[in-house]
Amino acid sequence: MPSATARHILVDSEEKCSSLKEQIAEGAEFTELAKQHSSCPSGRDGGDLGSFGPGMMVPEFDKVVFSAEVGTVQGPVKTQFGYHLLEVTSRED
């Protein structure tokens, strides 16, 4: 069964999400931005969501996690919770 590990930053607007993505592209540290800006409790752990399989996250999240290139920041991804920047840190098929 496939599994993945990922980290994310959850914010309330697409603009803020895009701004954080630009900061990461310019060299800002994902984990530090997660600690400062993420509204998810995982933020205090640098956005780390641990390991999970298909169907354990909301569908929009799942779609990205199990298709995106490992190690690249994806987003903004809109879900019922808000806007996410998402990075798959590992994946096994």
C-alpha positions as CSV (number, residue, x, y, z in Angstrom):
1,M,0.0,0.0,0.0
2,P,1.4,3.4,-0.9
3,S,2.5,5.8,1.9
4,A,4.0,9.2,2.0
5,T,5.4,11.7,4.4
6,A,4.7,15.4,3.9
7,R,4.8,18.8,5.6
8,H,2.5,21.7,5.0
9,I,1.7,25.3,5.9
10,L,-2.0,26.2,6.4
11,V,-3.1,29.8,6.0
12,D,-6.5,31.5,5.4
13,S,-5.8,33.2,2.1
14,E,-4.5,32.3,-1.3
15,E,-2.5,35.6,-1.3
16,K,-0.7,34.7,1.9
17,C,0.0,31.2,0.6
18,S,1.5,32.5,-2.6
19,S,3.6,35.0,-0.7
20,L,5.0,32.2,1.5
21,K,5.8,30.1,-1.5
22,E,7.8,33.0,-3.0
23,Q,9.7,33.4,0.2
24,I,10.6,29.6,0.2
25,A,11.7,30.0,-3.5
26,E,13.9,32.8,-2.4
27,G,15.6,30.7,0.3
28,A,13.4,30.9,3.4
29,E,13.2,27.8,5.5
30,F,9.9,25.9,5.1
31,T,10.0,24.7,8.8
32,E,10.5,28.2,10.1
33,L,7.7,29.7,8.0
34,A,5.4,26.8,9.2
35,K,6.2,27.7,12.8
36,Q,5.5,31.4,12.2
37,H,2.4,31.2,9.9
38,S,0.7,27.9,9.9
39,S,-2.7,27.7,11.6
40,C,-2.5,23.9,11.8
41,P,-1.1,22.4,15.1
42,S,1.5,20.7,13.0
43,G,3.1,24.2,12.5
44,R,5.0,23.9,15.8
45,D,6.7,20.8,14.3
46,G,7.6,22.7,11.2
47,G,4.5,21.5,9.4
48,D,5.4,17.8,9.6
49,L,2.4,15.6,9.1
50,G,4.2,12.3,9.5
51,S,3.4,9.2,7.5
52,F,0.0,8.4,6.0
53,G,-1.7,6.5,3.2
54,P,-4.2,7.3,0.5
55,G,-7.6,8.3,1.9
56,M,-6.3,9.5,5.3
57,M,-6.3,13.2,4.2
58,V,-8.9,15.3,2.4
59,P,-9.1,14.4,-1.4
60,E,-7.5,17.7,-2.6
61,F,-4.5,17.0,-0.4
62,D,-4.3,13.3,-1.3
63,K,-4.3,14.1,-5.0
64,V,-1.2,16.3,-4.7
65,V,0.6,14.1,-2.1
66,F,0.4,11.0,-4.3
67,S,1.2,12.6,-7.6
68,A,3.6,15.5,-6.9
69,E,7.4,15.3,-7.3
70,V,9.1,14.6,-3.9
71,G,10.9,17.6,-2.5
72,T,9.1,20.4,-4.4
73,V,6.7,22.8,-2.8
74,Q,3.2,22.6,-4.2
75,G,0.4,25.0,-3.8
76,P,-1.7,26.9,-3.0
77,V,-3.9,23.9,-2.6
78,K,-7.4,24.9,-1.4
79,T,-9.3,22.6,1.0
80,Q,-12.1,23.0,3.4
81,F,-9.5,24.1,6.0
82,G,-7.9,26.9,4.0
83,Y,-4.9,27.2,1.7
84,H,-1.9,24.9,1.9
85,L,1.6,24.9,0.8
86,L,2.5,21.2,0.6
87,E,5.8,19.4,0.2
88,V,6.1,15.6,-0.1
89,T,9.2,14.6,1.8
90,S,9.1,10.9,0.9
91,R,6.8,8.4,-0.8
92,E,6.7,4.7,-1.2
93,D,4.5,2.8,-3.7
